[in-house]
Amino acid sequence: MNRLTHASSPYLRQHAGNPVDWYPWGPEAFARAKDEDRPLFVSIGYAACHWCHVMAHETFEDPGVADLLASTCIAVKVDREERPDVDALYMAAVQAMTGSGGWPMSVFCTPDGRPFFAGTYFPPSDRHGMPSFRRVVEAVVDAWTRRRSEIEAQASTLAEALQHQARAVDRLALVAPDGGTDWETLSAHALAELARRFDPVWGGFGPPPKFPRPALVELCLRPDVAGRDHGPTSPRSRAMATTTLDAMAAGGIYDHLEGGFARYSTDARWLVPHFEKMLPDQALLARCYLHAWQVTGSATYLQVVRETVDFVMASLSTPDGGFASSLDADAAGVEGGHVTWTPAEVRAALAAAGEHAGTAALAAATGTAAPVGAATGMLDPTRLAATVCEWWGVTEEGDIDGRSVLHRPPGAGLARVPEVEAARRALLAARRRRPQPARDDKVLTEWHAMFTAALAEAAWACDDERWARRAVEAAEHVLARNRRADGRWLRSADSGVLAFAADYAWVVECMTWLATMTGDERWTARAEETAGGMLDLFWDADHGGLFTTGRDAEPLVARMKDVVDGALPSANAAAANALVRLGALTGENRWTDAGTSIAEAVLPLALEQPLSVPDMVSALALVDHGAQVVVAGDRPDLLGALRRRWLPHVAVAWGAPGPGPLWKERALGTAYVCHGFVCEEPARDPATLDAQLEHLATGGRR
């Protein structure tokens, strides 16, 4: 019986044709495991995961493996993106048992879901010190049959350990320092640790594989850090940020033909990535490069923002207005085959473009004027191919399996001369004729809201009407599709899975940015409605902070709290930032107090290991330095002064005066810079406002 054919998750549907008798996560699988007294085999992955595909082809398409699983276990397939609660729980188990983790994740559990053996990828045969998957299953079944009491004891012990881990942040909160810690001390501690880990040649913090960590870069970029004398100097902090941003933008992790970033780099140079492109990475990196542009004025950073946003809008937009989750790392079974090049392929693509274009050749085909001195008005494909191969580092030797990943030399910049821009368009057109990677079309509330927030902020900063219209469309989409009639948010429109704390947190963040972008108070009201639901469903009344799952969700072995920041901000960090920002926009202490409580609960962890919670460190800065700027009415000149700056600790409201203390006694056509609703002198011209903002930009207080 094939139970995955009609699953909402594309990842599950990828496995619908396996001979394995898969169940989706749910009561049917647990009931059968209990009735037949069999262990559960839980396989967790995601659609864009290269090694998930490898294990699927090597192992789950093997009829012998399918027969073995069918006779011994109940096999359950889980999409980690759709069920982050299940993924987090079993990832903690894998890390506890093996010391590391990753995907695909392979977990064996008792019928009630308690894990007792776990790992990640298992090969089809014994190799490189790893046992084959078949041998693992046979050993697990033998232990289940012959040493059941040991299995039960191990499962109970591990379940207790997971529950203990889930409460770790609550125990830490009991040792918070009296009176808290100021942002300057905490940021100095974090920056000193970053300096110790910094790669001065290629940027980034730590050895390969290198993951972009926008929160770490933004910590180095913050204007309020730049104005302080403690810890690493301002030039050193900024250099760590710009070296990293420059190297990533030049490297193969960035798509030089279409824009957007791959998931991570396998090497120190950001050169050879794993080639999947994930929506949240685009959101966080576009935002990071936007802030870097606002701080430095670098045209390269603005180019990265524009190309990344345009990539998402062109290649990850769904027909009904949403944003899809990811593009696969593989195409036609080859990782990165759709985006890598040989010199011969470059020559062929440019020659084909020239032939297709006729007399105007490559120049007219791409809308680019032919270079001065071209006697026939044509671009010579042979000469252009040599230029292009040098420009993007395409060689006969290649970077991976004889193929080259397009990249730029460090420090060379991204601005393309017209000739190279013509070639870029021709190569992209040729690339699109190749077999294409699969797209995961599910619209996850968290990721969709995360990118929409980034798009709204970019539209605001760049005063881009096209982006602004798309951000509003995207927000209306998720409001219409990803909520039940009773207002309860869902993880995605078609899954029926209840939304998690991170989904709610990013919706609040998204709606507050739409309020800033549009000057329309309706978005603030939507943010408040969502924030109220978040606190009602996820708040821990005993210790504070947010549980991952709502009080109406199915119980798991442990009710986890997402506190440590990874590739994405933790749910609690996202919520703390969004709530404090919402409190600043509304003057409602309920939101400010809740956000502050979350941030302060994590303070002991931030003091001990600041780089494990960098997004929460930023939230603590918002708590410490939070300010508001109000522009009553529509004054484009005053708004322009605000758009130019990155003010990470400032909430901006403008437009027709609304309810609440933020708008009390505001004169139309005037700007007010406030700390805790105590304001500077009204600013009626851009010069006055700019002077007040300069004070704010360095963390100044009234």
BELZIVEN-V156418 format. One line per field, one symbol per residue. ss: DSSP state (2 for helix, 1 for strand, 0 for the rest). phi: phi as a letter, one per 30 degrees, with the letter a starting at -180 (. if undefined). burial: b if it has 16 or more other C-alpha atoms within 10 Angstrom, else e. A space follows every 50 residues. Layout:
BEGIN
ss = ???
phi = ???
burial = ???
END
This chain:
BEGIN
ss = 00000000022222000000011100222222222200111111100002 22222222220022222222221111111000022222222222222200 00001111100000111110000000100100222222222222220222 22222222222222220222222000000000222222222222222100 00001000011002222222202222000000022222222222222222 00010000001001100000001100112222222222222222220022 22222222222222201000001001100110011000001022222222 22222222222222220000000000000022222222222200000001 00110000000000000222222222222222000000110001222222 22222222222200222222222222222220100000110100000100 22222222222222222200222222222222222222100000010000 00000000000000000000222222222222222200222222222222 20222222022202222222222220111111100222222220000001 11111000002220000001111110011000100222222222222000 00
phi = .cccecdddedddecdddddddcdeldddddddddchcddcccbaadddd ddddddddcdcdedddddddcbbccbcbddddbddddddddddddddcia albdcbbcbdecjddbaaacdbddbdahicdddedddddddddddcbddd ddddddddddddddddcdddddddcdddiibdddddddddddddddcdcd dciibjdddccebedddddddeddddcccdiedeedddddddeddddddd dddcddccijcddacdbdcidccdcdcceddddddddddddddddciddd ddddedddddddddccdcecjdbddacddcbhicdiddbcbceddddddd dddddddiddhddddcicdddejdecicddeddddddddddcicbddica hicccdacdeidicecdedddddeddddddddddecddcdddcdeedddd dddddddddddchcddddddddedddddddccbdddjddcdbdcdidddc ededddddeddddddddcicdedddddddddddddddcddddbiicddcd dcdddcebcdbdbddbdcddedddddeddddddddciddedddddddddd dceeddddbdddbdddedddddddcebbbccdicceddddddddccbdcb ccbajdecdjdecdhcdeibcbcbchiccdeeccbedddddddddddcid cd
burial = eeebeeebbbbbbbbbebbbbbbbbeeebbeebeeeebbbbbbbbbbbbb bbbebbebbbbeeebbeebeebbbbbbbbbbbbbbbbbbbbbbbeeeeee bebbbbbbbbbebbbbbbbbbbbbeeeeeeebbbebbeebbeebeeeeee bbebbbebbebbbebbbebbeebeebeeeebebbebbbbbbbbbbeebbe ebbbbeeeebbbbbbbbbbbbbbbbbeeebbbbbeebbbbbbbbbbbbbb bbbbbbbbbbbbbbbbebbbbbbbbbbbbbbbbbbbbbbbbbbbbeeeeb bbbbbbbbbbbbbeebbbeebbbbbbbbbbbeeebbbbbbbbbeebbbbb bbbbeebeebbbbbbbebbbeeeeeebbbbbeebbeebbebbbbbeebbe eebbbbbbebeeebeeeebbbbbbbbbeebbeeeebbbbbbbbbbbbbbb bbbbbbbbbbbbbeeebbebbbbbbebbbebbbeeeeebbbbbeeeebbb bbbbbbbbbbbbbbbbbbbbbebbbbbbebbebbbebbbeeebbbbbbbb eeeeeebbbbbbbbbeebbbbbbbbbbbbbbbbbbbbbeebbbbbbbbbb bbbbbbbeebbbbbbbbbbbbbbbbbbbbbbbbebeebbbbbbbbbbbbb bbbbbebbeeebbeebeebbbbbbbebeeeebbbebeebbebbeebbbbe ee
END
